[in-house]
């Protein structure tokens, strides 16, 4: 028992520390490259925190169990929106910039619609997997192209600012240090979350908690700990773009890459009916809710155009309640009540 408690304490300390270092590295890389923290959050942070899901997808497909990839991907997407954004908004009101509101979240909605169209027959064929992977390449290519255009505009604005003799010089960013913190932070983030989950499972089993309850709580939340910790750390420091980009990027990777790779390696046939009747509809509903729950945020100057949206503690609490409801539904399904 003492060993399990020690693992929980050490894992929690390392989780908090590594999340801060990971955010430091991501912001530093964004500043050095002149890119938005949103894109860094979507590509680097989203991919990094989704790496475990991708590994699970490949291994399950190689072991002729590709259906595990579906449950892993869609379950993670549900947790990303309801648990991670919900918890983040409760701690620090979430700000969604206009670009994410009217471009990136709608793209995520379209990707979800594409997923529904491809899997509605209960199968994810080799061709379906290729379509998902090609869609991912197209989405990433579009975002990078848009970022290059925006980067040009930022360079012009920066040049104009430097021309102002009263402007303070920007603080130099060390790319080596930023990359170091990025990769070290990510590695310790994933390892500490596993340590925390191991300790929590061990202590729960020692206390006689059922495997079902452990799976629905500790394991379910534990697999999302890297995204949760990095999003909360980013929001706490005012890097809301990183938090939102993290979730959008992670969901895109899960939906397109995790499922796509699994289907290409081993086509998914005779899908579990619960995925079509429960997980996919809930994931789709939460994705739509993410768009509709965001409200315009007024700027200090009422004559300026509104270009930021978001939701606060009430919206975050709603998402958390929906996630708890989802866990309850899983428990009832597992016990054959529903």
C-alpha positions in Angstrom: 0.0 0.0 0.0 2.8 2.4 0.9 4.4 1.7 -2.5 1.2 2.6 -4.3 0.7 5.8 -2.3 4.3 6.8 -3.0 3.7 6.2 -6.8 0.6 8.4 -6.7 2.4 11.3 -4.8 5.6 11.1 -7.0 3.5 10.7 -10.2 1.3 13.7 -9.3 4.3 15.9 -8.6 6.1 14.9 -11.8 2.9 15.3 -13.8 2.4 18.9 -12.6 6.1 19.8 -13.1 6.4 18.2 -16.6 3.2 19.8 -17.8 4.6 23.2 -17.0 7.9 22.4 -18.7 6.0 20.9 -21.7 4.0 24.1 -22.1 7.3 26.2 -21.7 8.8 24.2 -24.6 5.8 24.5 -26.8 5.4 28.2 -26.4 9.2 28.7 -26.9 9.1 26.7 -30.2 6.1 28.7 -31.3 7.9 32.0 -30.6 11.1 30.9 -32.3 9.4 29.7 -35.4 7.0 32.7 -35.5 4.0 30.4 -35.5 0.8 30.7 -33.5 0.6 28.7 -30.2 -2.7 27.3 -31.5 -1.0 25.5 -34.4 1.8 24.3 -32.1 -0.8 23.1 -29.7 -2.7 21.3 -32.5 0.3 19.7 -34.2 3.0 19.1 -31.6 1.1 19.0 -28.4 -1.9 17.2 -29.9 0.3 14.6 -31.6 2.5 14.2 -28.6 -0.3 13.6 -26.2 -2.0 11.3 -28.7 1.1 9.2 -29.2 -0.1 6.5 -26.7 -3.3 6.1 -28.6 -1.4 5.7 -31.9 0.8 3.0 -30.3 -2.2 1.2 -28.9 -3.9 1.4 -32.4 -0.9 -0.1 -34.2 -0.4 -2.9 -31.6 -4.1 -3.8 -31.5 -4.2 -3.9 -35.3 -1.1 -6.1 -35.5 -2.7 -8.4 -33.0 -5.9 -8.6 -35.1 -7.9 -6.6 -32.6 -8.4 -3.4 -34.5 -11.7 -2.7 -32.8 -9.7 -1.7 -29.7 -8.5 1.3 -31.8 -12.1 2.5 -32.3 -13.0 2.4 -28.6 -9.7 3.9 -27.7 -10.0 6.7 -30.3 -13.6 7.7 -29.7 -13.5 7.2 -26.0 -10.4 9.5 -25.9 -12.2 12.1 -28.0 -15.2 12.1 -25.6 -12.8 12.6 -22.7 -10.9 15.3 -24.5 -13.9 17.5 -24.9 -16.1 16.7 -21.9 -13.4 16.0 -19.3 -10.4 18.0 -20.4 -12.0 21.2 -21.8 -14.6 20.9 -19.0 -12.0 20.8 -16.2 -9.9 23.4 -17.9 -12.8 25.8 -18.1 -13.7 25.3 -14.5 -10.2 26.2 -13.4 -9.6 29.1 -15.9 -12.3 30.4 -18.3 -11.6 29.1 -21.8 -10.9 31.6 -24.6 -11.4 30.4 -28.2 -10.1 32.7 -30.9 -12.1 33.5 -34.0 -9.9 31.3 -36.2 -10.5 28.2 -34.1 -14.2 29.1 -33.7 -15.0 29.4 -37.4 -12.3 27.3 -39.0 -10.8 24.6 -36.9 -13.8 23.5 -34.8 -16.0 23.3 -38.0 -13.2 21.2 -39.6 -13.4 18.9 -36.6 -17.2 18.7 -37.1 -16.7 17.9 -40.8 -14.2 15.2 -39.9 -16.8 13.7 -37.5 -19.4 13.7 -40.3 -16.9 12.0 -42.6 -16.3 9.3 -39.9 -20.1 8.7 -39.5 -20.4 8.3 -43.3 -17.5 5.8 -43.5 -18.5 3.6 -40.5 -22.3 3.7 -40.7 -22.2 0.2 -42.4 -20.4 -1.2 -39.3 -17.1 -1.7 -41.1 -13.9 0.3 -41.6 -12.3 -1.1 -44.7 -8.8 -0.6 -46.0 -10.1 2.1 -48.4 -11.9 3.8 -45.5 -8.6 3.9 -43.6 -6.8 5.4 -46.6 -9.6 8.1 -46.9 -9.1 9.0 -43.2 -5.4 9.2 -43.5 -5.6 11.3 -46.7 -8.1 13.6 -44.9 -5.6 14.1 -42.1 -2.9 15.1 -44.6 -5.3 17.5 -46.3 -6.4 19.1 -42.9 -2.8 19.4 -41.7 -1.7 20.8 -45.1 -4.5 23.4 -45.1 -3.6 24.5 -41.5 0.1 24.8 -42.3 -0.8 26.8 -45.5 -3.0 29.1 -43.5 -0.3 29.5 -40.8 2.3 30.5 -43.4 0.0 33.2 -44.6 -0.7 34.4 -41.0 3.0 34.3 -40.3 3.8 36.7 -43.1 1.3 39.1 -41.6 2.8 38.8 -38.2 6.3 39.5 -39.6 5.0 42.7 -41.2 3.5 43.7 -37.9 6.7 42.9 -36.0 8.8 44.9 -38.5 6.4 47.9 -38.0 6.7 47.5 -34.2 10.5 47.4 -34.4 10.5 50.6 -36.5 8.9 52.3 -33.5 11.8 53.8 -31.6 9.9 53.4 -28.3 9.2 49.7 -28.8 10.9 47.3 -26.5 13.0 44.6 -28.1 11.5 41.1 -28.0 13.0 38.6 -25.6 15.2 36.1 -27.4 14.1 32.5 -27.3 16.5 29.6 -27.2 15.2 26.9 -29.6 17.5 24.3 -28.1 16.2 24.9 -24.6 12.6 25.0 -25.9 13.0 21.7 -27.7 14.7 20.2 -24.7 11.8 21.1 -22.4 9.3 20.1 -25.0 10.6 16.5 -25.4 11.7 16.0 -21.8 8.3 17.4 -20.6 6.4 15.2 -22.9 8.3 12.1 -21.9 8.0 12.7 -18.2 4.3 13.7 -18.7 3.5 10.3 -20.2 5.6 8.3 -17.7 4.3 10.2 -14.7 0.7 9.6 -15.8 1.3 5.9 -16.1 2.9 5.9 -12.6 -0.1 7.7 -11.2 -2.5 5.3 -12.8 -0.5 2.3 -11.6 -0.5 3.5 -8.1 -4.2 4.4 -8.1 -5.2 1.0 -9.5 -3.0 -0.8 -7.0 -4.4 1.1 -4.1 -8.0 0.7 -5.3 -7.5 -3.1 -5.7 -6.0 -3.3 -2.2 -9.1 -1.5 -0.9 -11.4 -4.0 -2.7 -12.7 -1.7 -5.4 -14.3 -3.6 -8.3 -12.4 -3.8 -11.6 -15.4 -2.3 -13.4 -15.3 0.9 -11.2 -11.5 1.1 -11.6 -11.9 0.8 -15.4 -14.6 3.5 -15.6 -12.8 6.0 -13.3 -9.0 5.6 -12.9 -8.2 4.0 -16.2 -10.6 6.2 -18.2 -9.3 9.4 -16.7 -5.7 8.1 -16.5 -5.4 7.7 -20.3 -6.3 11.4 -20.7 -4.0 12.7 -18.0 -1.3 14.0 -20.4 -3.8 16.1 -22.3 -5.6 17.2 -19.1 -2.4 18.3 -17.3 -1.0 20.1 -20.3 -4.3 21.9 -21.1 -4.8 23.0 -17.5 -1.1 24.2 -17.3 -1.6 26.2 -20.5 -4.9 27.8 -19.5 -3.5 28.6 -16.1 -0.7 30.6 -17.7 -3.0 32.3 -20.2 -2.0 30.2 -23.2 -5.6 29.3 -24.1 -4.7 28.7 -27.7 -2.4 25.9 -26.7 -5.2 24.3 -24.6 -7.8 24.5 -27.3 -5.3 23.5 -30.0 -4.3 20.5 -27.9 -7.8 19.1 -27.8 -8.7 19.8 -31.5 -5.4 18.4 -32.6 -5.7 15.3 -30.4 -9.2 14.6 -31.6 -8.1 15.0 -35.3 -5.3 12.5 -34.7 -7.5 10.1 -32.9 -10.3 10.2 -35.5 -8.2 10.2 -38.6 -4.8 8.7 -37.8 -5.5 6.2 -35.0 -8.6 4.7 -36.7 -7.0 5.1 -40.2 -3.8 3.3 -39.3 -5.7 0.5 -37.6 -8.0 0.0 -40.6 -5.1 0.0 -43.1 -3.2 -2.6 -41.1 -6.2 -4.7 -40.3 -9.7 -3.7 -41.7 -12.3 -3.5 -39.0 -15.3 -5.7 -39.7 -18.5 -6.4 -37.7 -18.0 -3.4 -35.5 -19.3 -3.5 -32.0 -22.9 -2.1 -32.2 -22.3 0.0 -29.1 -19.8 2.1 -31.0 -22.5 3.1 -33.6 -25.3 3.4 -31.1 -23.5 5.0 -28.2 -19.9 6.2 -28.6 -20.0 7.8 -32.0 -23.3 9.7 -31.4 -22.0 11.0 -28.1 -18.7 12.1 -29.6 -20.6 13.8 -32.4 -23.0 15.6 -30.0 -20.1 16.8 -27.9 -18.2 18.2 -30.9 -21.3 20.1 -32.0 -21.9 21.3 -28.4 -18.3 22.7 -28.3 -19.2 24.9 -31.2 -22.6 26.1 -29.9 -21.6 26.6 -26.3 -19.0 29.2 -27.1 -20.3 32.8 -26.8 -18.8 36.0 -28.0 -16.5 37.7 -25.5 -16.5 41.5 -25.4 -13.2 43.4 -25.7 -12.3 46.2 -23.5 -13.2 48.7 -26.2 -16.9 48.2 -27.1 -16.3 49.8 -30.5 -13.8 47.1 -31.5 -15.1 44.0 -33.3 -15.5 40.9 -31.3 -12.9 38.3 -32.3 -12.8 36.0 -29.3 -15.3 33.5 -28.0 -15.3 31.0 -25.2 -17.1 29.7 -22.1 -16.4 29.7 -18.4 -17.1 27.7 -15.3 -20.8 27.0 -16.1 -20.0 25.6 -19.5 -17.1 23.6 -18.0 -19.3 22.2 -15.3 -21.8 21.2 -18.0 -19.1 19.3 -19.9 -18.0 17.6 -16.7 -21.5 16.5 -15.8 -21.9 15.1 -19.3 -18.7 13.1 -18.9 -19.9 11.7 -15.6 -23.2 10.8 -17.3 -21.2 9.0 -20.0 -19.2 7.0 -17.4 -22.5 6.0 -15.7 -23.9 4.9 -19.0 -20.8 2.7 -19.6 -21.3 1.2 -16.2 -24.9 0.4 -16.8 -24.1 -1.1 -20.2 -21.3 -3.2 -18.7 -23.8 -4.6 -16.1 -26.4 -5.3 -18.7 -28.9 -2.8 -17.2 -29.2 -0.9 -20.5 
